[in-house]
Amino acid sequence: MTDVPNRPVTIVTWHYVRDGAPGELHARTVAEFDSQLDHIAGNFTPVTLDQIRDHLRHGKTSLPENACLLTFDDGYRDHHDTVFPRLAARGWQGVFFAPTRSAGDRQVLDVNRIQFAIAAVGIDQVVRETRAEIDNARDEFDLPDSGTLYDTLAVAGLHNPPEAMFVKRALQTALPEALRTRICQALFERHVSADEADFAAMLYAGSDELREMHDGGMAIGGHGWRHQRMSELAPGDRRTELERSRAFLESLGIDTTDGWSFCYPYGAHDTDTVRAARDAGCDLAFTLEPRIADLAVDDPCALPRLDTNDLPR
Ligand SMILES: [Zn+2]
């Protein structure tokens, strides 16, 4: 009988790790991050993706007690400059999920365009300008007026006030994709930067940095091509997101024939999305469902993760 005594894995996810970031970025400061690493060192044993693979494939390889996997989303430059040297010094592996569009094509993701526009001019102005853009585009896209749309979407979320939820919902899902992108681009160009490639090079690690991290023992995974909510895409678009994620990893020199890892943008996944990931050759995929993973029970292509906010700082 196979003995699998230590199946729980605490998988933690970070985004920004930097000092002096505006509140919209929900960044950990470097000191907070260091103290979280100390907390992990005292309470957990970090494991690698391959240790998890071995455990799932061969069962007999047991994981250490209080196993922990460290993951980092969106491919920010912080991960190369600040996180990578710290994990390497401790002999730990981080798993870094980089979208193809930002890391490879040097374009700014819509989620970041919105964050930095809000950081520059405040949420109220972003709401006003988003509503004006919606009203300008009403005929073209057959939309309700922005007041009606505001009342529908501006419902306070768990961590966000109504205004922020309106911007989030309108610009991530509710509006037609072409209009969402147009508004995100306009806000970004008006308030953040007219040189997108230059801003992207500052914000994200590029292929060279990701290769360097991979050579230095870190794991790199896919995070979509355009960083879209996969569960809301048509099957063909979903496949494209996965194929371009995999091709990007291959372009970094990562062999994906035996499986590769993926992180669902915004954690958005459903049965079809998970199946599509598996069909694309992905063997480990990660959500944002906030609980401790149990490898004996959880689908390896829908593993839950705790947010960095759930760890002491
Ligand atoms: Zn993301």
py3Dmol code that shows the C-alpha trace and the ligand (Angstrom):
import py3Dmol

protein = """\
ATOM      1  CA  MET A   1       0.000   0.000   0.000  1.00  0.00           C
ATOM      2  CA  THR A   2       1.258   3.446  -0.844  1.00  0.00           C
ATOM      3  CA  ASP A   3       1.827   5.558   2.200  1.00  0.00           C
ATOM      4  CA  VAL A   4       1.102   9.244   1.645  1.00  0.00           C
ATOM      5  CA  PRO A   5       1.372  10.791   5.087  1.00  0.00           C
ATOM      6  CA  ASN A   6       2.079  14.427   4.240  1.00  0.00           C
ATOM      7  CA  ARG A   7      -0.323  15.618   1.618  1.00  0.00           C
ATOM      8  CA  PRO A   8      -1.195  19.186   2.603  1.00  0.00           C
ATOM      9  CA  VAL A   9       0.726  21.936   0.829  1.00  0.00           C
ATOM     10  CA  THR A  10       0.360  25.584   1.725  1.00  0.00           C
ATOM     11  CA  ILE A  11       0.675  27.411  -1.581  1.00  0.00           C
ATOM     12  CA  VAL A  12       1.161  31.156  -1.223  1.00  0.00           C
ATOM     13  CA  THR A  13       0.882  33.813  -3.914  1.00  0.00           C
ATOM     14  CA  TRP A  14       2.467  37.258  -4.148  1.00  0.00           C
ATOM     15  CA  HIS A  15       2.168  40.039  -6.704  1.00  0.00           C
ATOM     16  CA  TYR A  16       4.246  43.196  -6.140  1.00  0.00           C
ATOM     17  CA  VAL A  17       7.186  43.193  -3.718  1.00  0.00           C
ATOM     18  CA  ARG A  18       8.560  46.750  -3.654  1.00  0.00           C
ATOM     19  CA  ASP A  19       8.964  49.805  -1.458  1.00  0.00           C
ATOM     20  CA  GLY A  20       7.084  53.059  -1.986  1.00  0.00           C
ATOM     21  CA  ALA A  21       4.300  51.581  -4.124  1.00  0.00           C
ATOM     22  CA  PRO A  22       0.911  53.348  -4.262  1.00  0.00           C
ATOM     23  CA  GLY A  23      -1.867  51.593  -2.308  1.00  0.00           C
ATOM     24  CA  GLU A  24      -3.605  50.421  -5.505  1.00  0.00           C
ATOM     25  CA  LEU A  25      -0.757  47.979  -6.107  1.00  0.00           C
ATOM     26  CA  HIS A  26      -1.345  46.112  -2.814  1.00  0.00           C
ATOM     27  CA  ALA A  27       2.428  45.593  -2.660  1.00  0.00           C
ATOM     28  CA  ARG A  28       4.406  43.932   0.083  1.00  0.00           C
ATOM     29  CA  THR A  29       7.344  46.088   1.125  1.00  0.00           C
ATOM     30  CA  VAL A  30      10.746  44.432   0.972  1.00  0.00           C
ATOM     31  CA  ALA A  31      10.902  44.368   4.801  1.00  0.00           C
ATOM     32  CA  GLU A  32       7.451  42.746   4.978  1.00  0.00           C
ATOM     33  CA  PHE A  33       8.524  40.180   2.420  1.00  0.00           C
ATOM     34  CA  ASP A  34      11.724  39.412   4.341  1.00  0.00           C
ATOM     35  CA  SER A  35       9.743  38.900   7.514  1.00  0.00           C
ATOM     36  CA  GLN A  36       7.299  36.624   5.666  1.00  0.00           C
ATOM     37  CA  LEU A  37      10.257  34.557   4.455  1.00  0.00           C
ATOM     38  CA  ASP A  38      11.493  34.322   8.060  1.00  0.00           C
ATOM     39  CA  HIS A  39       8.012  33.210   9.114  1.00  0.00           C
ATOM     40  CA  ILE A  40       8.023  30.547   6.375  1.00  0.00           C
ATOM     41  CA  ALA A  41      11.508  29.390   7.396  1.00  0.00           C
ATOM     42  CA  GLY A  42      10.297  28.947  10.973  1.00  0.00           C
ATOM     43  CA  ASN A  43       7.007  27.228  10.217  1.00  0.00           C
ATOM     44  CA  PHE A  44       7.178  25.548   6.811  1.00  0.00           C
ATOM     45  CA  THR A  45       9.459  23.614   4.479  1.00  0.00           C
ATOM     46  CA  PRO A  46       9.432  25.109   0.967  1.00  0.00           C
ATOM     47  CA  VAL A  47       9.160  22.520  -1.811  1.00  0.00           C
ATOM     48  CA  THR A  48       9.738  22.656  -5.577  1.00  0.00           C
ATOM     49  CA  LEU A  49       7.277  22.036  -8.400  1.00  0.00           C
ATOM     50  CA  ASP A  50       9.158  18.841  -9.227  1.00  0.00           C
ATOM     51  CA  GLN A  51       8.740  17.559  -5.672  1.00  0.00           C
ATOM     52  CA  ILE A  52       4.992  18.030  -6.075  1.00  0.00           C
ATOM     53  CA  ARG A  53       5.118  16.299  -9.493  1.00  0.00           C
ATOM     54  CA  ASP A  54       7.084  13.363  -8.051  1.00  0.00           C
ATOM     55  CA  HIS A  55       4.615  13.042  -5.229  1.00  0.00           C
ATOM     56  CA  LEU A  56       1.600  13.086  -7.560  1.00  0.00           C
ATOM     57  CA  ARG A  57       3.129  10.729 -10.123  1.00  0.00           C
ATOM     58  CA  HIS A  58       4.817   8.234  -7.863  1.00  0.00           C
ATOM     59  CA  GLY A  59       2.947   8.641  -4.588  1.00  0.00           C
ATOM     60  CA  LYS A  60       5.774   7.099  -2.597  1.00  0.00           C
ATOM     61  CA  THR A  61       7.895  10.242  -2.536  1.00  0.00           C
ATOM     62  CA  SER A  62       6.446  11.882   0.497  1.00  0.00           C
ATOM     63  CA  LEU A  63       6.522  15.621   0.922  1.00  0.00           C
ATOM     64  CA  PRO A  64       7.994  17.194   4.040  1.00  0.00           C
ATOM     65  CA  GLU A  65       5.735  18.087   6.942  1.00  0.00           C
ATOM     66  CA  ASN A  66       4.226  21.591   6.514  1.00  0.00           C
ATOM     67  CA  ALA A  67       5.194  21.742   2.862  1.00  0.00           C
ATOM     68  CA  CYS A  68       4.909  25.179   1.301  1.00  0.00           C
ATOM     69  CA  LEU A  69       5.116  26.369  -2.321  1.00  0.00           C
ATOM     70  CA  LEU A  70       5.914  30.015  -3.084  1.00  0.00           C
ATOM     71  CA  THR A  71       4.292  31.469  -6.205  1.00  0.00           C
ATOM     72  CA  PHE A  72       4.460  34.922  -7.822  1.00  0.00           C
ATOM     73  CA  ASP A  73       2.001  36.237 -10.404  1.00  0.00           C
ATOM     74  CA  ASP A  74       2.260  38.605 -13.385  1.00  0.00           C
ATOM     75  CA  GLY A  75       6.015  38.564 -14.018  1.00  0.00           C
ATOM     76  CA  TYR A  76       6.898  41.869 -12.364  1.00  0.00           C
ATOM     77  CA  ARG A  77      10.480  43.118 -12.416  1.00  0.00           C
ATOM     78  CA  ASP A  78      10.312  42.965  -8.578  1.00  0.00           C
ATOM     79  CA  HIS A  79      10.393  39.181  -8.909  1.00  0.00           C
ATOM     80  CA  HIS A  80      13.723  39.253 -10.732  1.00  0.00           C
ATOM     81  CA  ASP A  81      15.347  42.089  -8.776  1.00  0.00           C
ATOM     82  CA  THR A  82      14.075  41.449  -5.234  1.00  0.00           C
ATOM     83  CA  VAL A  83      12.475  38.015  -4.892  1.00  0.00           C
ATOM     84  CA  PHE A  84      14.835  35.829  -6.961  1.00  0.00           C
ATOM     85  CA  PRO A  85      18.080  36.694  -5.071  1.00  0.00           C
ATOM     86  CA  ARG A  86      16.358  36.243  -1.714  1.00  0.00           C
ATOM     87  CA  LEU A  87      14.925  32.814  -2.556  1.00  0.00           C
ATOM     88  CA  ALA A  88      18.192  31.709  -4.177  1.00  0.00           C
ATOM     89  CA  ALA A  89      20.121  32.711  -1.037  1.00  0.00           C
ATOM     90  CA  ARG A  90      17.862  30.471   1.051  1.00  0.00           C
ATOM     91  CA  GLY A  91      18.069  27.627  -1.467  1.00  0.00           C
ATOM     92  CA  TRP A  92      14.315  27.834  -2.142  1.00  0.00           C
ATOM     93  CA  GLN A  93      12.450  27.716  -5.422  1.00  0.00           C
ATOM     94  CA  GLY A  94       9.797  30.234  -6.394  1.00  0.00           C
ATOM     95  CA  VAL A  95       7.281  29.627  -9.173  1.00  0.00           C
ATOM     96  CA  PHE A  96       6.827  32.687 -11.388  1.00  0.00           C
ATOM     97  CA  PHE A  97       3.800  33.046 -13.667  1.00  0.00           C
ATOM     98  CA  ALA A  98       4.442  35.504 -16.505  1.00  0.00           C
ATOM     99  CA  PRO A  99       1.843  36.439 -19.150  1.00  0.00           C
ATOM    100  CA  THR A 100       3.129  36.218 -22.722  1.00  0.00           C
ATOM    101  CA  ARG A 101       1.927  39.687 -23.732  1.00  0.00           C
ATOM    102  CA  SER A 102       3.763  41.561 -20.986  1.00  0.00           C
ATOM    103  CA  ALA A 103       6.930  39.468 -20.657  1.00  0.00           C
ATOM    104  CA  GLY A 104       7.367  38.580 -24.335  1.00  0.00           C
ATOM    105  CA  ASP A 105       5.588  41.296 -26.329  1.00  0.00           C
ATOM    106  CA  ARG A 106       6.351  44.156 -23.908  1.00  0.00           C
ATOM    107  CA  GLN A 107       2.772  45.407 -23.721  1.00  0.00           C
ATOM    108  CA  VAL A 108       1.146  46.584 -20.492  1.00  0.00           C
ATOM    109  CA  LEU A 109      -1.670  44.348 -19.194  1.00  0.00           C
ATOM    110  CA  ASP A 110      -5.100  45.979 -18.808  1.00  0.00           C
ATOM    111  CA  VAL A 111      -5.125  45.132 -15.090  1.00  0.00           C
ATOM    112  CA  ASN A 112      -1.930  47.166 -14.677  1.00  0.00           C
ATOM    113  CA  ARG A 113      -3.119  50.020 -16.917  1.00  0.00           C
ATOM    114  CA  ILE A 114      -6.074  50.474 -14.571  1.00  0.00           C
ATOM    115  CA  GLN A 115      -3.973  50.192 -11.386  1.00  0.00           C
ATOM    116  CA  PHE A 116      -1.487  52.833 -12.484  1.00  0.00           C
ATOM    117  CA  ALA A 117      -4.191  55.190 -13.825  1.00  0.00           C
ATOM    118  CA  ILE A 118      -5.967  55.032 -10.445  1.00  0.00           C
ATOM    119  CA  ALA A 119      -2.646  55.554  -8.668  1.00  0.00           C
ATOM    120  CA  ALA A 120      -2.012  58.655 -10.829  1.00  0.00           C
ATOM    121  CA  VAL A 121      -5.349  60.495 -10.692  1.00  0.00           C
ATOM    122  CA  GLY A 122      -7.507  58.719  -8.104  1.00  0.00           C
ATOM    123  CA  ILE A 123     -10.501  56.453  -8.378  1.00  0.00           C
ATOM    124  CA  ASP A 124     -13.119  59.221  -8.745  1.00  0.00           C
ATOM    125  CA  GLN A 125     -11.553  60.641 -11.902  1.00  0.00           C
ATOM    126  CA  VAL A 126     -11.111  57.154 -13.367  1.00  0.00           C
ATOM    127  CA  VAL A 127     -14.823  56.471 -12.720  1.00  0.00           C
ATOM    128  CA  ARG A 128     -15.795  59.797 -14.387  1.00  0.00           C
ATOM    129  CA  GLU A 129     -13.652  59.164 -17.447  1.00  0.00           C
ATOM    130  CA  THR A 130     -14.760  55.534 -17.763  1.00  0.00           C
ATOM    131  CA  ARG A 131     -18.401  56.648 -17.685  1.00  0.00           C
ATOM    132  CA  ALA A 132     -17.730  59.322 -20.304  1.00  0.00           C
ATOM    133  CA  GLU A 133     -16.029  56.768 -22.571  1.00  0.00           C
ATOM    134  CA  ILE A 134     -19.008  54.408 -22.157  1.00  0.00           C
ATOM    135  CA  ASP A 135     -21.473  57.163 -23.060  1.00  0.00           C
ATOM    136  CA  ASN A 136     -19.383  58.098 -26.123  1.00  0.00           C
ATOM    137  CA  ALA A 137     -19.385  54.497 -27.307  1.00  0.00           C
ATOM    138  CA  ARG A 138     -23.053  53.699 -26.609  1.00  0.00           C
ATOM    139  CA  ASP A 139     -24.206  53.794 -30.212  1.00  0.00           C
ATOM    140  CA  GLU A 140     -21.273  51.801 -31.450  1.00  0.00           C
ATOM    141  CA  PHE A 141     -21.686  48.989 -28.891  1.00  0.00           C
ATOM    142  CA  ASP A 142     -25.401  49.100 -28.012  1.00  0.00           C
ATOM    143  CA  LEU A 143     -24.890  49.736 -24.288  1.00  0.00           C
ATOM    144  CA  PRO A 144     -27.124  51.047 -21.492  1.00  0.00           C
ATOM    145  CA  ASP A 145     -26.268  54.573 -20.319  1.00  0.00           C
ATOM    146  CA  SER A 146     -23.331  54.812 -17.916  1.00  0.00           C
ATOM    147  CA  GLY A 147     -25.602  55.717 -14.961  1.00  0.00           C
ATOM    148  CA  THR A 148     -27.589  52.496 -15.287  1.00  0.00           C
ATOM    149  CA  LEU A 149     -24.400  50.523 -15.751  1.00  0.00           C
ATOM    150  CA  TYR A 150     -22.870  52.210 -12.708  1.00  0.00           C
ATOM    151  CA  ASP A 151     -25.831  51.286 -10.504  1.00  0.00           C
ATOM    152  CA  THR A 152     -25.594  47.653 -11.639  1.00  0.00           C
ATOM    153  CA  LEU A 153     -21.847  47.251 -11.216  1.00  0.00           C
ATOM    154  CA  ALA A 154     -20.968  49.545  -8.288  1.00  0.00           C
ATOM    155  CA  VAL A 155     -21.694  47.061  -5.514  1.00  0.00           C
ATOM    156  CA  ALA A 156     -19.065  46.918  -2.757  1.00  0.00           C
ATOM    157  CA  GLY A 157     -16.883  43.791  -2.852  1.00  0.00           C
ATOM    158  CA  LEU A 158     -15.037  42.035  -0.036  1.00  0.00           C
ATOM    159  CA  HIS A 159     -11.927  44.248  -0.239  1.00  0.00           C
ATOM    160  CA  ASN A 160     -13.128  47.075  -2.495  1.00  0.00           C
ATOM    161  CA  PRO A 161     -15.523  50.034  -2.231  1.00  0.00           C
ATOM    162  CA  PRO A 162     -18.323  50.400  -4.841  1.00  0.00           C
ATOM    163  CA  GLU A 163     -16.403  52.829  -7.114  1.00  0.00           C
ATOM    164  CA  ALA A 164     -13.461  50.447  -7.362  1.00  0.00           C
ATOM    165  CA  MET A 165     -15.790  47.523  -8.050  1.00  0.00           C
ATOM    166  CA  PHE A 166     -17.456  49.472 -10.863  1.00  0.00           C
ATOM    167  CA  VAL A 167     -14.105  50.094 -12.576  1.00  0.00           C
ATOM    168  CA  LYS A 168     -12.975  46.520 -11.993  1.00  0.00           C
ATOM    169  CA  ARG A 169     -16.185  44.918 -13.254  1.00  0.00           C
ATOM    170  CA  ALA A 170     -16.675  47.277 -16.197  1.00  0.00           C
ATOM    171  CA  LEU A 171     -13.094  47.042 -17.419  1.00  0.00           C
ATOM    172  CA  GLN A 172     -12.473  43.358 -16.695  1.00  0.00           C
ATOM    173  CA  THR A 173     -15.700  41.682 -17.809  1.00  0.00           C
ATOM    174  CA  ALA A 174     -18.898  43.704 -18.231  1.00  0.00           C
ATOM    175  CA  LEU A 175     -18.073  45.798 -21.313  1.00  0.00           C
ATOM    176  CA  PRO A 176     -17.326  44.336 -24.759  1.00  0.00           C
ATOM    177  CA  GLU A 177     -13.632  43.439 -25.009  1.00  0.00           C
ATOM    178  CA  ALA A 178     -12.821  45.977 -27.729  1.00  0.00           C
ATOM    179  CA  LEU A 179     -14.251  48.789 -25.616  1.00  0.00           C
ATOM    180  CA  ARG A 180     -12.543  47.593 -22.435  1.00  0.00           C
ATOM    181  CA  THR A 181      -9.175  47.658 -24.143  1.00  0.00           C
ATOM    182  CA  ARG A 182      -9.877  51.070 -25.703  1.00  0.00           C
ATOM    183  CA  ILE A 183     -10.747  52.602 -22.307  1.00  0.00           C
ATOM    184  CA  CYS A 184      -7.789  50.990 -20.491  1.00  0.00           C
ATOM    185  CA  GLN A 185      -5.454  52.257 -23.219  1.00  0.00           C
ATOM    186  CA  ALA A 186      -6.903  55.777 -23.111  1.00  0.00           C
ATOM    187  CA  LEU A 187      -6.627  56.015 -19.309  1.00  0.00           C
ATOM    188  CA  PHE A 188      -3.082  54.696 -19.421  1.00  0.00           C
ATOM    189  CA  GLU A 189      -1.882  57.020 -22.190  1.00  0.00           C
ATOM    190  CA  ARG A 190      -3.562  60.048 -20.648  1.00  0.00           C
ATOM    191  CA  HIS A 191      -2.381  59.599 -17.075  1.00  0.00           C
ATOM    192  CA  VAL A 192       0.520  57.157 -16.907  1.00  0.00           C
ATOM    193  CA  SER A 193       2.757  56.964 -19.964  1.00  0.00           C
ATOM    194  CA  ALA A 194       2.708  57.592 -23.686  1.00  0.00           C
ATOM    195  CA  ASP A 195       5.520  55.076 -24.203  1.00  0.00           C
ATOM    196  CA  GLU A 196       4.013  51.693 -23.447  1.00  0.00           C
ATOM    197  CA  ALA A 197       7.047  49.580 -24.384  1.00  0.00           C
ATOM    198  CA  ASP A 198       9.273  51.680 -22.151  1.00  0.00           C
ATOM    199  CA  PHE A 199       6.815  51.378 -19.234  1.00  0.00           C
ATOM    200  CA  ALA A 200       6.494  47.616 -19.802  1.00  0.00           C
ATOM    201  CA  ALA A 201      10.279  47.249 -19.711  1.00  0.00           C
ATOM    202  CA  MET A 202      10.295  48.999 -16.324  1.00  0.00           C
ATOM    203  CA  LEU A 203       7.350  47.078 -14.918  1.00  0.00           C
ATOM    204  CA  TYR A 204       7.952  43.490 -16.043  1.00  0.00           C
ATOM    205  CA  ALA A 205      10.849  41.073 -16.180  1.00  0.00           C
ATOM    206  CA  GLY A 206      11.594  40.211 -19.820  1.00  0.00           C
ATOM    207  CA  SER A 207      12.597  36.956 -21.474  1.00  0.00           C
ATOM    208  CA  ASP A 208      16.289  37.391 -20.560  1.00  0.00           C
ATOM    209  CA  GLU A 209      15.499  37.906 -16.868  1.00  0.00           C
ATOM    210  CA  LEU A 210      13.089  34.956 -16.823  1.00  0.00           C
ATOM    211  CA  ARG A 211      15.720  32.742 -18.460  1.00  0.00           C
ATOM    212  CA  GLU A 212      18.247  33.861 -15.862  1.00  0.00           C
ATOM    213  CA  MET A 213      15.800  32.986 -13.071  1.00  0.00           C
ATOM    214  CA  HIS A 214      15.080  29.593 -14.630  1.00  0.00           C
ATOM    215  CA  ASP A 215      18.825  28.889 -14.944  1.00  0.00           C
ATOM    216  CA  GLY A 216      19.117  29.917 -11.282  1.00  0.00           C
ATOM    217  CA  GLY A 217      16.720  27.181 -10.126  1.00  0.00           C
ATOM    218  CA  MET A 218      13.424  29.070 -10.246  1.00  0.00           C
ATOM    219  CA  ALA A 219      10.357  27.615 -12.005  1.00  0.00           C
ATOM    220  CA  ILE A 220       8.568  29.634 -14.689  1.00  0.00           C
ATOM    221  CA  GLY A 221       4.932  28.963 -15.598  1.00  0.00           C
ATOM    222  CA  GLY A 222       2.351  30.307 -18.035  1.00  0.00           C
ATOM    223  CA  HIS A 223      -0.194  32.978 -17.106  1.00  0.00           C
ATOM    224  CA  GLY A 224      -2.081  33.373 -20.398  1.00  0.00           C
ATOM    225  CA  TRP A 225      -1.264  35.380 -23.488  1.00  0.00           C
ATOM    226  CA  ARG A 226      -3.446  38.432 -22.847  1.00  0.00           C
ATOM    227  CA  HIS A 227      -4.139  37.774 -19.128  1.00  0.00           C
ATOM    228  CA  GLN A 228      -7.869  37.210 -19.644  1.00  0.00           C
ATOM    229  CA  ARG A 229     -10.478  35.488 -17.502  1.00  0.00           C
ATOM    230  CA  MET A 230     -10.245  32.054 -19.140  1.00  0.00           C
ATOM    231  CA  SER A 231     -13.655  30.853 -17.976  1.00  0.00           C
ATOM    232  CA  GLU A 232     -15.338  33.651 -19.950  1.00  0.00           C
ATOM    233  CA  LEU A 233     -13.600  32.957 -23.261  1.00  0.00           C
ATOM    234  CA  ALA A 234     -14.868  30.954 -26.229  1.00  0.00           C
ATOM    235  CA  PRO A 235     -13.195  27.501 -26.456  1.00  0.00           C
ATOM    236  CA  GLY A 236     -10.975  28.550 -29.387  1.00  0.00           C
ATOM    237  CA  ASP A 237      -9.750  31.691 -27.612  1.00  0.00           C
ATOM    238  CA  ARG A 238      -9.091  29.655 -24.479  1.00  0.00           C
ATOM    239  CA  ARG A 239      -6.931  27.253 -26.481  1.00  0.00           C
ATOM    240  CA  THR A 240      -5.028  30.159 -28.016  1.00  0.00           C
ATOM    241  CA  GLU A 241      -4.292  31.557 -24.544  1.00  0.00           C
ATOM    242  CA  LEU A 242      -2.914  28.174 -23.473  1.00  0.00           C
ATOM    243  CA  GLU A 243      -0.973  27.499 -26.679  1.00  0.00           C
ATOM    244  CA  ARG A 244       0.685  30.922 -26.585  1.00  0.00           C
ATOM    245  CA  SER A 245       1.537  30.435 -22.910  1.00  0.00           C
ATOM    246  CA  ARG A 246       3.193  27.126 -23.678  1.00  0.00           C
ATOM    247  CA  ALA A 247       5.021  28.471 -26.744  1.00  0.00           C
ATOM    248  CA  PHE A 248       6.381  31.315 -24.618  1.00  0.00           C
ATOM    249  CA  LEU A 249       7.781  28.866 -22.051  1.00  0.00           C
ATOM    250  CA  GLU A 250       9.376  26.882 -24.894  1.00  0.00           C
ATOM    251  CA  SER A 251      10.926  30.108 -26.208  1.00  0.00           C
ATOM    252  CA  LEU A 252      12.616  30.507 -22.809  1.00  0.00           C
ATOM    253  CA  GLY A 253      14.187  27.065 -23.209  1.00  0.00           C
ATOM    254  CA  ILE A 254      11.747  25.304 -20.878  1.00  0.00           C
ATOM    255  CA  ASP A 255      10.893  21.750 -21.945  1.00  0.00           C
ATOM    256  CA  THR A 256       7.114  21.332 -21.715  1.00  0.00           C
ATOM    257  CA  THR A 257       6.800  17.835 -23.210  1.00  0.00           C
ATOM    258  CA  ASP A 258       6.466  16.228 -19.764  1.00  0.00           C
ATOM    259  CA  GLY A 259       4.054  18.824 -18.404  1.00  0.00           C
ATOM    260  CA  TRP A 260       4.131  22.538 -17.608  1.00  0.00           C
ATOM    261  CA  SER A 261       2.552  24.787 -15.033  1.00  0.00           C
ATOM    262  CA  PHE A 262      -0.092  27.442 -15.483  1.00  0.00           C
ATOM    263  CA  CYS A 263      -1.871  30.003 -13.339  1.00  0.00           C
ATOM    264  CA  TYR A 264      -5.423  31.105 -14.256  1.00  0.00           C
ATOM    265  CA  PRO A 265      -5.525  34.913 -14.569  1.00  0.00           C
ATOM    266  CA  TYR A 266      -7.676  36.356 -11.738  1.00  0.00           C
ATOM    267  CA  GLY A 267      -8.010  32.728 -10.586  1.00  0.00           C
ATOM    268  CA  ALA A 268     -11.006  32.463 -12.975  1.00  0.00           C
ATOM    269  CA  HIS A 269     -11.577  28.812 -13.893  1.00  0.00           C
ATOM    270  CA  ASP A 270     -14.375  26.314 -14.394  1.00  0.00           C
ATOM    271  CA  THR A 271     -14.618  22.670 -15.491  1.00  0.00           C
ATOM    272  CA  ASP A 272     -14.115  23.525 -19.182  1.00  0.00           C
ATOM    273  CA  THR A 273     -11.104  25.724 -18.440  1.00  0.00           C
ATOM    274  CA  VAL A 274      -9.443  23.059 -16.312  1.00  0.00           C
ATOM    275  CA  ARG A 275     -10.056  20.460 -19.032  1.00  0.00           C
ATOM    276  CA  ALA A 276      -8.622  22.816 -21.677  1.00  0.00           C
ATOM    277  CA  ALA A 277      -5.487  23.317 -19.575  1.00  0.00           C
ATOM    278  CA  ARG A 278      -5.034  19.570 -19.220  1.00  0.00           C
ATOM    279  CA  ASP A 279      -5.656  19.041 -22.959  1.00  0.00           C
ATOM    280  CA  ALA A 280      -2.916  21.600 -23.659  1.00  0.00           C
ATOM    281  CA  GLY A 281      -0.418  19.425 -21.789  1.00  0.00           C
ATOM    282  CA  CYS A 282      -0.471  21.388 -18.545  1.00  0.00           C
ATOM    283  CA  ASP A 283       0.001  19.142 -15.484  1.00  0.00           C
ATOM    284  CA  LEU A 284      -0.131  21.643 -12.607  1.00  0.00           C
ATOM    285  CA  ALA A 285      -2.423  24.673 -12.588  1.00  0.00           C
ATOM    286  CA  PHE A 286      -3.213  27.172  -9.876  1.00  0.00           C
ATOM    287  CA  THR A 287      -6.297  29.131  -8.799  1.00  0.00           C
ATOM    288  CA  LEU A 288      -6.891  31.811  -6.152  1.00  0.00           C
ATOM    289  CA  GLU A 289      -9.261  29.721  -4.061  1.00  0.00           C
ATOM    290  CA  PRO A 290      -7.959  30.634  -0.582  1.00  0.00           C
ATOM    291  CA  ARG A 291      -7.277  27.377   1.247  1.00  0.00           C
ATOM    292  CA  ILE A 292      -4.503  24.860   1.862  1.00  0.00           C
ATOM    293  CA  ALA A 293      -4.092  22.336  -0.955  1.00  0.00           C
ATOM    294  CA  ASP A 294      -4.556  18.627  -0.315  1.00  0.00           C
ATOM    295  CA  LEU A 295      -2.728  16.679  -3.009  1.00  0.00           C
ATOM    296  CA  ALA A 296      -4.688  13.515  -2.240  1.00  0.00           C
ATOM    297  CA  VAL A 297      -7.979  15.221  -3.094  1.00  0.00           C
ATOM    298  CA  ASP A 298      -7.430  18.378  -5.153  1.00  0.00           C
ATOM    299  CA  ASP A 299      -7.324  18.341  -8.954  1.00  0.00           C
ATOM    300  CA  PRO A 300      -3.649  18.999  -9.864  1.00  0.00           C
ATOM    301  CA  CYS A 301      -4.972  21.430 -12.506  1.00  0.00           C
ATOM    302  CA  ALA A 302      -7.014  23.436  -9.978  1.00  0.00           C
ATOM    303  CA  LEU A 303      -4.795  23.860  -6.921  1.00  0.00           C
ATOM    304  CA  PRO A 304      -5.873  26.454  -4.324  1.00  0.00           C
ATOM    305  CA  ARG A 305      -3.524  29.164  -3.042  1.00  0.00           C
ATOM    306  CA  LEU A 306      -3.443  31.527  -0.085  1.00  0.00           C
ATOM    307  CA  ASP A 307      -2.833  35.202  -0.724  1.00  0.00           C
ATOM    308  CA  THR A 308       0.214  36.838   0.884  1.00  0.00           C
ATOM    309  CA  ASN A 309      -2.313  38.772   3.013  1.00  0.00           C
ATOM    310  CA  ASP A 310      -3.196  35.485   4.712  1.00  0.00           C
ATOM    311  CA  LEU A 311       0.361  35.151   6.050  1.00  0.00           C
ATOM    312  CA  PRO A 312       1.726  37.191   8.963  1.00  0.00           C
ATOM    313  CA  ARG A 313       3.904  40.105   7.747  1.00  0.00           C
TER     314      ARG A 313
END
"""
ligand_1 = """\
1
ZN
Zn -2.403 37.741 -12.950
"""
view = py3Dmol.view(width=600, height=400)
view.addModel(protein, "pdb")
view.setStyle({"model": 0}, {"cartoon": {"style": "trace"}})
view.addModel(ligand_1, "xyz")
view.setStyle({"model": 1}, {"stick": {}})
view.zoomTo()
view.show()
